[in-house]
Amino acid sequence: MNLSRSKINALLALALFTFAFLAAEFRFDVNVGLLAGAERVVIAQGFILGASVIGFIGYAPLIGLAQRKGHSLAAVNAAAVPIVIVGLTQIQFPTAPLVLEILGCVGFFGLGLLGAAAHHAFSLAFQDDPKLATGAGAAYAAGILIQFAINLLNCGGIAELIVLGAATIVISALSVVPQKAAESSNSAINPFIEPSHALAKQACWSIALVMILACLFSTLDNVVTLSNAHGTIAVQTWPRLFLAASGLAAGLIFDLAERRYMGLVMLGIAVLSTISILAVEAGADPNLGLVVFYLSSGFFVTFFTATFTQLAPRMHAPALWAGMGRAANNVCAFTTSGISLALVTSDNVALIMIGALVLLVAACAAFVAAGLFRLPQTEQEREREQLAEEALAAPTIEEQRQAFIANHALTPREVDVLIAVTQDERPLKQVAEELGISMRMVQRHLSSIYQKTDTQTRAGLTKAFPSA
């Protein structure tokens, strides 16, 4: 992977966001369990995930508003930092269950803003990079490993608050650099890459797919969360290594064949996760569900991160779409937390099986509709597609003419003369009459045009000037 400074910054920002988000979520769950009981944890977790969605979706409108007011992107990112720290302070030192949940939502709203900034930065830095999924997986794995190290050091209280606060400040700073680079290069959407309706269709079906898959993972996540709240398993220790390994492995596997097998691989992971849900609910060891959850979750996070960060630069609001995968995942976890919790705590295995199969069929349909089951192109197909893109992206005759005029600094009257004398071989006297100027003035303008364009004859000028 060719790592430029902007890519390194984007990777660090995304890794630190992963660490901060998961560490804050874990500490929030623990303290809610202590203050309000294990059964409240899943519901409260849904609240903070919903608040983070507002931050993810609200980031793009906020930077648009800031730019209209003359503020920089750095100001928006910096404003999110105190919001996060206020929430983190209550999460680390809770005073009451209600206050913890309210300020927890405030903090996760700020984390959603910073998450959108980090994903946007990553999308810009890795635009058209063949190792985009590898970068996404590596950033996710790094974030998990940082959290694992913090847990091993048994950091808590003020120490963890300082670490998380510093992480949010660094995320805010690093997420601005690639965006400034993109603004200075004035990168615009290329309308010739894909029709806008095709992009919109792919984006909408990708959101639907992530939400369907999130329903499966949310159910398995609630199994893990509930078991952790009851003390059956400990999610902060060794299973995290599976999560980091699966994220990195997912990136490497997804990038094979230009990410054209990514959909097929992800479908296989969804099937595996569905089977693990059924097995745990049927009485299997909860640690089995934990291992499968972490192994498959790394693939899922890398999948939706890569899907939307590669899609975002082609959309009309890249800052919104870059983090849409995380937002769709979180909103689904928020809206279905109560339902999935009821399923997890019930003994109706048949109902869970039917629901899982329905979700799996829906996921298959969404995979196909989103165009994620395309196989690698043949060499002939690749050549035809490249030729078509080059033909569409080539400048029009009018654009070539405007460039010729601008490059040679021709005056408006010289342009009139140039167009008239290169249209056909009519006499200059007729050109003068049509333009309403004297013959001598036409000759004077023509001499100036010859000098500016480094031509000597009317035939040479006609050859140099792009023809219609």
N, C-alpha and C positions, 0 to 999 in steps of 0.2 A: 504494500500500500504506500503510495507516494504521499507523504504527510507534509503539507505546507503549514505555515503558522496558523492560518485561519482554520484548517482542519483540526489541528491539535487543540486549539481553543474550543472549537465546537465539541470535540470528543470529551474534553474535560468538563465543559458546561453540562452536557447531557449525563455524564457519569455522576457528577455531583448532584444533579437534580434527582436522579434515581436514588442515590444514597439518602438525600434529605427527605424525599417523599416517603420512602419506605421506612426510614428510621422514625420519622414523626408519626407515621401511621401505626407502627408497632407500639411506640410508647403511649400513644393515644388509646389503643386497644387495651393495653395492660392497665392503665389508670382508670378507664371506664369500667373494666371488669372489677377492679378493687372497690370503686365507689358505688357502682350501680348494679353489679352482678353480671355473671357471664352471659345471661340471656340478652342483656342490653347491648352487648358489644357489637353484634352484627348490625343492629339498627343504627347505632351511633356511627358506625363505620360508614354506613350508607350516606349519612348526612354530610360527613366531611368529603366523601367522594363527589357528592353532588355539588358541594361548594367549589371543589377544584375544577369541575366542569365549567362553572360560570367564569372562573378565571381563564381557562383555556379559550373559551369562545369569546370572552370579552377583551382579550388582548389585542386583537386586530382592530376593533373599533377604537380602543383607547389610543393606540399609536397613530391612527388616522386623525383623531381629535387633537392629539399632541402636536402633530405636524402642522395642522391647520392653525394652531395657536403659536407656532414658531418654536416649539420645544423639540428637543432631540429624542431619539429612541432611548438613549441612556437615561433620560429623566424618567421615562415610564418604568424601565427596569429598576431604577433606584427607588422609585416610589413603592414598589412591591416589597422591598426588603423590610422596612419597619412593620408592615402589615403582617408579614410572616413571623417576625420576631415576637410581636405581641401574642400571636397564637401559640408559638412554641413555648413561651414563658409559662402560659397556663397549662399547656400539655405536660411540661416538666414538673410544675409545681401546682397541681390542681387544688382548687379551694372548695368547689362544690360540683356535683354532677352536671347541673344545668349550665353553670358558667363554663365548665370544661367543654361541653358540647358546643356552646355558642362561640366561644373564642377559638375553639378548635376549627370550626367552620371558617372563621375569619382567617386563621393562619393558612388553611388549605386553599382558600380563595387566592391568597398571595402566592402560594406555591403553584397554583394553576397558571397565574400570570408568568411566573418565572419559567415554568415548564413549557409554556407556549413560546417564550423567547428562546429557550434552549433548543427546542425542536426546529424553530424557524432558522436559527443560526446554523444548525446541523444541515438542514435542507439546502441552504445556500452554499455552504462550504463543500458539500458532497454532491452538488448538482452534476448529473451525468457521470459520476464516478462509478466504475464497474465494481468497486468494493464497498458500495454504500451499505449493504446489509451487514457485511463484516464489521464496518464501523459502528453500526447501530448495536450489533451484538456485543462488540468489545466494550462500548460505553456502558451498556447495561451490566455486563459482567463486572466491570471495574467498580460500578456503583454498589453492586451486591458485595463485592470483596471488601470495600471500605466499611460497609455496615457490619460485615462479619468481624473485621478487625476491631471495630469499636466495641462490639459485644464481647469479644475475647478479653479486651482490656477492662471490661466491666465499667465502662464510662456511664455515668448517670448524673442526674441532677444538674448542677451548674456546669460541670465539665462538658456534658453532652450538649447543653444549651449553647455553650460557647462554640463548640465544633459545628453545630448545625447553623448557628448564626453566621459564622465565618463562611460556611459553604454557600449560604444564600447570597452573601456579598460577592463572592467570587463568581457565582453563576450570573449575577446581574452584570458584572464587568465583562466577562468573557463572551456573553451572548450578543454584545453590541458590535464587536469587531467585524465579523463576517457581514453583518447587515450594512455597516458603513461601506465596506468594500463593494457590496452589491449596488448601493446607491450611487457611488462614485462612477461605476462603470455603466450606470443607467441601463441595467439589464431589463429588457422588456419581454413580454410574452410573445413567443413566436407563433403566429396564427397558422403556420404551415405544418407544425408538428402533427397535430390531430385536430379534427373539427371540434368546436366547442361543445356541441351536443354529445359527442362521443366521450369527451372528458367528463362532462356532467353526469352522464350515465354511469361511467366507471366509478366516479367518486361516490355517487349515491349508493350504488350496489356494494362498494367497499365498506361504507359505513354500516349498511345492513349486515354485511358478513361479519364485521368485527363485533357488532352487537349480538348477533346470534351465537358466535363463538364465546363471547363474554358471558352469556347465560350459562353455558356449560362450565366455564372456568369459575364463574361466581358461585355456582353450587358447590364445586369441589373446594373452592377457597373458604366457603362458609363451614364446610366440614372441618377443615384445618383450623380456622379461626375459633370455632366452638370447642374443638378438642384442646387447643392451646389455652383458651380461657378456663377450661375445667382442669388444666394441668396434666392432661393425658399425654401430650407431646410438647416439645419445646421448639418453636419454629425459628428461634433466633440462633440456633447452634448449627450442627453439622449439615442439616438439609439445605442450608443456604449455598453450600458449595455445589450442590446439584443444580441449583438455579443459575449460578454464575457459569458453570460449565455448559449448561444447555443453551444459554444465551449466546455464548461465543461459538459453540458448535452450529447453532442455527444460522448465524451470520455466514459462516464458511460454506455451509450446505446450500443456503438460499442463493448465494452468488454464483453457483455453478450454472453454466449455460445461460449466462446473462439473466439470472433470476426467473427463468421460464419454468422451472420445476418447483418454484416456491409454493404455488397453490396446491400441487399434489402432495408435497411433503406436509404442508400444514393440515390438509385433510386427514392424512394418516395420524397426525398428532391428536386431532380432534376425536378420532375414533378411539385411540388409546385412552384419552381422558374420559370419554363416555364409559368405557369398560371399567375404568377404575372407580368411577362414581357408583356404578352398579355393584361392584365387588365390595366396596366399603359399606354401602347400605345393606348389603346382604350378610354382613357380619365379619368381613375380612379385617385384618389388623389395620387400624387407622394410619400406622406408619407407611403402609403400602400406598394409601391414598396420598400421603404427604410427599413421598418420593416421586410418584407419578405426577403430582401437581407441580412440583418444582421443576422436574425435567421438562414437562410440557409447557409450563408457564414461560420459561425462557424462550422457547420457540414462538409462543404466541406474542409476547411483547416485541421481540425482534421482527416478527411478521408485520404487525400493524405499524410499527415505527418505520420500517423500510417501505411499506406500501404507500404511506401518506407523505413521507419526506421526499420520495421520488416523484410523487404526483404533484406536490405543492407548487414547484416553480412554474408549472404550466397552467396553474389556475389563476384567476383574476384577483385572488386574495391569498397569496402564499402564507402570510403570517397566521391566517385562520386555519388553513388546511394542513400545515406541517404537523401540528399537534392534534389533529382530529382523531387519529387512531386512539391515542390515550384518552381523549375526551369521550369518544364513543364507548370505550371500555368502561370508563368510570360512571358514565350516565346509566349504562345498563346495570352495573353493579349496584348503583343507587336505587334504581327503580324496581329491581327484582330482588333486592335483599330480603324483604319480608316474605315473598313467595318461596324463594329458595331456602330460607331458614325453616319455613313450615314444612317443606319437603324433607329437609335434612333431619328434622326432629320427629318426623312421622315414621311409621313402620310400613307405609304403603309402598313396597318395593315395586309392585306392578305399575303404579302411577308414575313413579320416577322413571321406570324403564320406557314407558310409552312417551313421556315427555322428552327423554333423552333421544329416542329414535326420531321423534318429530323434529327436534332441533337439528339432528344430524342430516336429515333429508333437506331441511331448509338451508342448512349450510352448503350442501352440495349445489343446490339451485343458485345460491348467491355466488358461489365460486365461479360457476359457469357464466352467470350474468355479468360479473365483474371482469370477465376476460382473463381469469387467472389459471385457466387450464390450457393455455396455448403451449404447444410444443415448440422446441427450437426450430428456427427457420432453416430451410435449405440454402445452399449458396446462391442458387438462382433467385430465390425469393428475396434474399438479402440484397442482391444486386439490383433487382427491380425496385425494391422499396427505396434504396439509396438514390437511384436515378430519379424516381418520382419526387423525393424530397428535394433533391437538387434543382429539379425543374420548377417546383413550386416556390422554392426559396430564392430563385434567381431574380434579380431586379427587372422590372418591366422596362419597356422602351422609354416610357415617359420618365421613369426614375433614372435611367441611364442618361437621358437628355438633360435632365435637371442637374445631374452630377457633372456633366460636360460643361454646362453653362457656369456652374458654381466654381469648378476647378480652374476655369480660364478667365474668371472675373469679367464676364461680358455684361455690358449695360443693357437695359431694357430695349433700347432702340437697336442695338447690335443684335440682340436676340431676334427681333422682328426681321431684320435683314438676313440673318443666318437661316432662319426657317424658310424665308421666301426663296433664297438662292439655291437651297439644297433640295427643295421640293421637286423641281424639274429644271429644264434647260431654257426657260423663257429668258428673253433679253433683259438686261438690266434696266432698260428704259421702261419696260412694262412693270418691272418690280417697283421702280420709283413712282410710277403713276398709281399703283395699287396702295403704296404706303403713304402717298401724299407728300413726298419729299422730292428734292431735285436729284437729277442724275449724278451731279458732283457729290452730293451728300451720301448717296448710296455707295459710290466708289470710295469715299473717305471712310465710311463705316466698314466697308469690306476690307480695306487695307489694314485697319485696326484689328479686325477679326483674324486676318492672316498672320499678323504679328503675334497676337496673343495665343493662337492655336498652333503656331509653328508650321503653318501650311503656306503654300505659294500659289496654288491654283484653285479655281472653283471646284474642279473635279476632286482634288485632294481634300478640300474642306468637306465635300459631300461624302466622301469615303470615311472621314474621321468622325463626322457627326452621326450618331445612331439613327438609323432609318426606321420609319414606321412600318 
